[in-house]
Amino acid sequence: MSFRDDFYSKEATLINRARRELANGLEKQPIDKLRLKCFTRGSAGILSLCRSLLNMENGESKSVNFDDFKAAIKQSGIDCTDDEVKDIFACFDGDNCGHINTKEFVSKLRPPMIRSRLDVIEKAFAKADHSGNGVITVNDLKNLYNVKDHPKYLSGEVTEKQILSEFLSNFDGNTGNLNAKIPKEDFLSYYAGVSASIDNDAYFDLVMRRAYKL
């Protein structure tokens, strides 16, 4: 299998592996179960939930209450029962104040990554972040991201523009807003999902370097 075909088959592998783990009957921590449910929606599953949470977030306290937390999970399309949502929320509401810190929650939801993976993700973000202010736009990605390894582009099934549009929709919510702001946290959340689909560290590094011309 070529580099191109291998990389783009890993999305399906991630989804199928998550489904198998959810169905294996083994007891799981609430946050681990939620992470797997995110993965059943692909590499962008975690990003989708994180964006929904940030939309619900109280700007002053940087937190969400239970109702907003539940709404964010529903909005992102994650299939959770009411009891599962309560269990996850309770894990982070240690003092029973009725609110959880969104940044803390997001950092726990992302799968752990070794330093070298974080470094190459941060290098890719820094390349797009021309101003150095910690925020990039969809347009920044549009002008930088390389889709030419995609097998459907190489076969002529779809155009570069179509593939790029699909990729960018992970960050702009299918609005087509090229000025949509992408904070570093969203970028990390997306590539944490991609990282989970790739077991080999050197291969992940190669994927990032080719995509962002590092």
Phi, psi and chi 1 to 4 in degrees:
 res  aa     phi    psi   chi1   chi2   chi3   chi4
   1 MET       -  136.1 -178.4  178.7  -71.9      -
   2 SER   -76.6  167.5   71.0      -      -      -
   3 PHE   -53.6  -46.9  164.0   82.9      -      -
   4 ARG   -65.0  -50.4  -58.8  174.2  179.8  107.9
   5 ASP   -65.2  -38.6  -67.7  -24.1      -      -
   6 ASP   -62.8  -47.5 -174.0   37.8      -      -
   7 PHE   -60.9  -46.4  172.3   57.4      -      -
   8 TYR   -80.5   -6.0  -70.2  102.4      -      -
   9 SER   -88.7  -15.3   70.9      -      -      -
  10 LYS   -71.3  -24.5  -71.7 -177.4  179.9  -63.6
  11 GLU   -60.5  -47.4  178.1   91.0   -3.4      -
  12 ALA   -64.7  -37.3      -      -      -      -
  13 THR   -62.9  -43.9  -59.8      -      -      -
  14 LEU   -59.5  -46.4  175.2   68.1      -      -
  15 ILE   -62.5  -47.4  -67.5  169.6      -      -
  16 ASN   -66.9  -38.6  -69.0  -28.4      -      -
  17 ARG   -64.3  -41.4 -175.9  169.3   60.4 -166.4
  18 ALA   -63.9  -41.4      -      -      -      -
  19 ARG   -63.2  -40.7  -72.9  172.7  176.5  167.2
  20 ARG   -64.6  -43.2  -73.3 -163.4  -58.3  -88.5
  21 GLU   -65.7  -36.9  -71.4 -171.1   37.8      -
  22 LEU   -66.3  -29.5  -77.0  168.8      -      -
  23 ALA   -95.4    2.2      -      -      -      -
  24 ASN   -80.2   -3.5   65.9   13.0      -      -
  25 GLY    81.6   -3.2      -      -      -      -
  26 LEU   -80.3  145.2  -62.3  176.9      -      -
  27 GLU   -71.0  140.4 -173.2  174.0  -13.3      -
  28 LYS  -133.4  149.3  -61.0  170.2 -177.9   65.2
  29 GLN   -65.5  146.1  -67.9  -63.4  -43.8      -
  30 PRO   -53.3  -42.2  -28.7   36.0      -      -
  31 ILE   -68.5  -35.3 -168.7   67.6      -      -
  32 ASP   -67.5  -38.4  -64.4  -29.5      -      -
  33 LYS   -66.5  -41.8 -169.7  171.5 -175.6  179.5
  34 LEU   -64.6  -39.3  179.3   61.0      -      -
  35 ARG   -60.5  -43.7 -173.9 -175.9  -59.7  120.2
  36 LEU   -63.1  -38.9  -72.5  170.8      -      -
  37 LYS   -65.2  -36.1  -69.7 -166.3  174.0 -163.4
  38 CYS   -62.8  -42.6  -72.9      -      -      -
  39 PHE   -66.0  -24.6  -73.4  157.0      -      -
  40 THR   -66.9  -11.5   64.1      -      -      -
  41 ARG  -103.0    9.7  -59.7 -176.1   63.1   80.4
  42 GLY    94.6 -173.9      -      -      -      -
  43 SER   -60.7  -28.5  -61.0      -      -      -
  44 ALA   -90.3    4.5      -      -      -      -
  45 GLY   -60.9  -43.0      -      -      -      -
  46 ILE   -67.9  -42.7  -73.6  178.6      -      -
  47 LEU   -59.0  -42.8  171.2   62.0      -      -
  48 SER   -59.3  -44.4  176.8      -      -      -
  49 LEU   -67.6  -42.0  176.6   53.8      -      -
  50 CYS   -62.7  -40.7  -67.7      -      -      -
  51 ARG   -65.1  -40.4  -73.9  176.2   64.5   87.8
  52 SER   -63.0  -40.6  -65.0      -      -      -
  53 LEU   -63.8  -43.2  -79.7  170.2      -      -
  54 LEU   -65.3  -31.7  -70.6  174.4      -      -
  55 ASN   -68.5  -27.7  -71.8  -23.7      -      -
  56 MET   -90.0  -12.3  -58.3  -76.1 -178.3      -
  57 GLU   -62.4  140.2 -176.5 -177.6   69.2      -
  58 ASN   -75.3  117.9 -179.7  -55.0      -      -
  59 GLY   -59.1  -33.8      -      -      -      -
  60 GLU   -78.2  -45.8  -67.0 -177.2    5.2      -
  61 SER   -91.3  -11.7   65.3      -      -      -
  62 LYS    55.7   42.8  -57.7  -63.5 -178.8 -175.9
  63 SER  -140.6  168.8   64.2      -      -      -
  64 VAL  -130.8  148.6  -68.8      -      -      -
  65 ASN   -88.7  179.3   60.7   28.6      -      -
  66 PHE   -63.4  -44.4  175.5   76.1      -      -
  67 ASP   -61.3  -41.1  -72.0  -20.8      -      -
  68 ASP   -69.9  -36.1  -73.7  -17.8      -      -
  69 PHE   -62.4  -46.4 -178.7   74.0      -      -
  70 LYS   -62.9  -41.3 -178.4  177.8  177.8 -179.6
  71 ALA   -65.3  -37.1      -      -      -      -
  72 ALA   -65.1  -41.5      -      -      -      -
  73 ILE   -63.1  -43.7  -70.8  178.9      -      -
  74 LYS   -64.6  -43.1 -177.0  177.7 -179.7  179.9
  75 GLN   -61.6  -34.6 -174.7 -177.7   84.5      -
  76 SER   -83.5   -1.7   60.3      -      -      -
  77 GLY    83.0   13.0      -      -      -      -
  78 ILE   -80.3  130.3  -54.6  -61.2      -      -
  79 ASP   -87.7   97.6 -178.2   22.5      -      -
  80 CYS  -129.3  141.9  -74.8      -      -      -
  81 THR   -76.7  165.1   65.8      -      -      -
  82 ASP   -60.1  -39.3  -72.6  -11.9      -      -
  83 ASP   -65.6  -38.8  -74.6  -18.0      -      -
  84 GLU   -64.6  -41.8  -73.1  172.8  -25.4      -
  85 VAL   -63.0  -42.4  176.0      -      -      -
  86 LYS   -61.9  -42.1  -71.6  175.4 -175.9  176.9
  87 ASP   -64.2  -43.1  -73.3  -15.6      -      -
  88 ILE   -64.6  -45.7  -62.2  162.6      -      -
  89 PHE   -61.5  -42.8 -169.2   86.5      -      -
  90 ALA   -62.3  -32.0      -      -      -      -
  91 CYS   -62.5  -28.4  -71.3      -      -      -
  92 PHE  -105.8  -12.6  -70.8   87.0      -      -
  93 ASP   -98.4   64.0 -175.5   20.7      -      -
  94 GLY   -62.2  -32.1      -      -      -      -
  95 ASP   -97.4   10.8   55.4    3.6      -      -
  96 ASN    53.9   40.0  -64.9  -47.8      -      -
  97 CYS   -87.4   -8.9   68.8      -      -      -
  98 GLY    88.2    6.7      -      -      -      -
  99 HIS  -138.0  151.8  -66.5   80.3      -      -
 100 ILE  -128.0  147.7   61.9  172.7      -      -
 101 ASN   -75.4  122.5 -179.2  -82.1      -      -
 102 THR   -67.0  -39.8   48.0      -      -      -
 103 LYS   -64.6  -41.7 -173.1  171.6 -176.9  178.4
 104 GLU   -63.4  -42.7  177.4 -171.9   -8.5      -
 105 PHE   -62.6  -47.2  175.2   80.5      -      -
 106 VAL   -60.9  -41.4  167.4      -      -      -
 107 SER   -64.8  -31.7   68.5      -      -      -
 108 LYS   -79.9  -30.4  -66.0  -71.6 -173.4 -178.2
 109 LEU   -71.8  -37.8  179.4   61.6      -      -
 110 ARG   -61.9  140.5  -69.8 -172.5 -162.4  123.0
 111 PRO   -67.0  144.6   23.4  -32.6      -      -
 112 PRO   -60.7  144.0  -19.6   31.3      -      -
 113 MET  -130.9  142.3  -72.1 -175.0  -74.3      -
 114 ILE   -71.3  163.2   62.6  171.3      -      -
 115 ARG   -58.9  -37.5 -174.1   67.8 -107.2  174.6
 116 SER   -65.1  -34.2   63.8      -      -      -
 117 ARG   -70.7  -44.0  -66.6 -165.1 -179.2 -150.8
 118 LEU   -60.4  -39.9  -75.1  169.3      -      -
 119 ASP   -61.1  -44.8  -75.4  -14.4      -      -
 120 VAL   -72.6  -32.0   74.7      -      -      -
 121 ILE   -64.5  -43.7  -65.7  171.2      -      -
 122 GLU   -66.3  -34.4  -71.7  173.6   -6.7      -
 123 LYS   -65.6  -40.4  -75.8  177.5 -177.3  176.4
 124 ALA   -64.0  -43.4      -      -      -      -
 125 PHE   -64.0  -43.9 -174.3   87.3      -      -
 126 ALA   -61.7  -34.3      -      -      -      -
 127 LYS   -66.2  -35.9 -173.8  168.5 -177.9  179.5
 128 ALA   -80.8  -25.2      -      -      -      -
 129 ASP   -87.1   77.3 -179.0   16.0      -      -
 130 HIS   -61.5  -35.0  -55.0  -63.6      -      -
 131 SER   -82.7  -16.5   64.7      -      -      -
 132 GLY    73.7   20.1      -      -      -      -
 133 ASN   -95.1    7.3   65.5   -6.6      -      -
 134 GLY    82.3   10.8      -      -      -      -
 135 VAL  -137.6  136.1  175.7      -      -      -
 136 ILE  -121.7  169.2   58.8  178.0      -      -
 137 THR  -112.0  164.2   66.9      -      -      -
 138 VAL   -59.3  -34.7  171.2      -      -      -
 139 ASN   -64.4  -36.5 -157.5   44.0      -      -
 140 ASP   -58.4  -44.8  -70.9  -32.5      -      -
 141 LEU   -66.6  -40.1  -73.5 -175.2      -      -
 142 LYS   -57.2  -39.4  175.8  178.7  178.5  -69.3
 143 ASN   -83.3   -6.5  -67.8  -34.4      -      -
 144 LEU  -119.4  -41.4  176.5   62.3      -      -
 145 TYR   -66.9  133.1 -172.1   72.9      -      -
 146 ASN   -99.6  115.1  175.4   24.1      -      -
 147 VAL  -101.7    3.9  -55.0      -      -      -
 148 LYS   -75.2   -2.5  -67.9 -177.9  178.0  177.6
 149 ASP   -90.1   -6.1  -81.6  -37.9      -      -
 150 HIS   -67.0  127.8 -161.3  -65.3      -      -
 151 PRO   -61.1  -31.6   19.4  -32.2      -      -
 152 LYS   -73.8  -25.8  -71.2 -173.7  177.7 -179.6
 153 TYR   -72.5  -42.6  168.5   76.4      -      -
 154 LEU   -67.2  -32.2  -66.6  166.7      -      -
 155 SER   -83.7  -11.5   68.6      -      -      -
 156 GLY    86.0    6.1      -      -      -      -
 157 GLU   -64.2  -41.7  -70.8 -179.6   63.4      -
 158 VAL  -134.9  160.9  -67.6      -      -      -
 159 THR   -87.5  164.3   65.9      -      -      -
 160 GLU   -57.8  -39.8 -178.2  178.2   -2.6      -
 161 LYS   -63.1  -40.4 -177.1  177.8 -179.9 -179.7
 162 GLN   -66.6  -42.3  -72.8  171.9  -46.0      -
 163 ILE   -65.9  -43.0  -62.6  168.1      -      -
 164 LEU   -63.7  -41.0 -175.3   60.0      -      -
 165 SER   -61.5  -41.9  177.1      -      -      -
 166 GLU   -64.0  -41.9 -178.1 -179.8  -12.7      -
 167 PHE   -63.8  -46.6  170.3   70.3      -      -
 168 LEU   -66.5  -26.9  -64.2  177.8      -      -
 169 SER   -63.8  -20.5   70.0      -      -      -
 170 ASN   -62.0  -28.5  -67.8  -49.3      -      -
 171 PHE  -104.3  -26.8  -61.9   96.1      -      -
 172 ASP  -107.5    6.6   72.2   -4.3      -      -
 173 GLY    65.2   32.9      -      -      -      -
 174 ASN    63.5   22.9  -69.2  -58.0      -      -
 175 THR   -90.3  -16.4   64.4      -      -      -
 176 GLY    72.5   18.6      -      -      -      -
 177 ASN   -87.0  102.1  178.3   10.9      -      -
 178 LEU   -71.1  -13.7  -67.5 -178.0      -      -
 179 ASN   -96.5    6.2  -69.8  -44.1      -      -
 180 ALA   -56.9  134.4      -      -      -      -
 181 LYS   -85.3  133.9  -57.1  -62.7 -176.3 -177.4
 182 ILE  -120.3  104.7  -55.2  168.5      -      -
 183 PRO   -72.0  161.2   25.3  -31.8      -      -
 184 LYS   -58.1  -34.2 -170.3  174.7 -177.9  179.5
 185 GLU   -60.7  -40.3  -70.2  -64.7  -51.6      -
 186 ASP   -66.7  -40.8  -80.0    4.6      -      -
 187 PHE   -62.0  -44.1 -164.0   78.5      -      -
 188 LEU   -64.5  -40.3  -76.6  170.3      -      -
 189 SER   -63.2  -41.6  -67.7      -      -      -
 190 TYR   -64.2  -48.2  175.3   73.6      -      -
 191 TYR   -77.4  -14.3  -81.1  104.8      -      -
 192 ALA   -66.2  -36.9      -      -      -      -
 193 GLY   -68.3  -43.2      -      -      -      -
 194 VAL   -61.1  -43.1  174.2      -      -      -
 195 SER   -58.4  -39.2  173.0      -      -      -
 196 ALA   -65.5  -21.4      -      -      -      -
 197 SER   -87.6   -7.0   72.6      -      -      -
 198 ILE  -123.1  113.1  -60.5  174.7      -      -
 199 ASP   -77.8  -34.2  -65.1  -31.3      -      -
 200 ASN   -85.8  124.7 -174.1  -79.2      -      -
 201 ASP   -64.4  -42.3  -64.7  -29.7      -      -
 202 ALA   -66.0  -36.1      -      -      -      -
 203 TYR   -68.4  -40.9 -175.0   77.6      -      -
 204 PHE   -61.3  -42.1  178.7   76.6      -      -
 205 ASP   -60.1  -42.3 -172.9   82.2      -      -
 206 LEU   -63.7  -43.6  175.3   63.9      -      -
 207 VAL   -57.8  -47.2  164.8      -      -      -
 208 MET   -66.3  -41.8  -67.2  -59.9  -62.5      -
 209 ARG   -67.2  -37.2  -68.7 -175.8 -175.1  -79.1
 210 ARG   -73.6  -36.7  -71.1 -178.5   69.8  149.0
 211 ALA   -68.3  -34.9      -      -      -      -
 212 TYR  -114.3   10.7  -71.0   95.3      -      -
 213 LYS    53.8   49.0  -52.1 -179.1 -175.8   85.8
 214 LEU   -84.0      -  -62.8  176.1      -      -
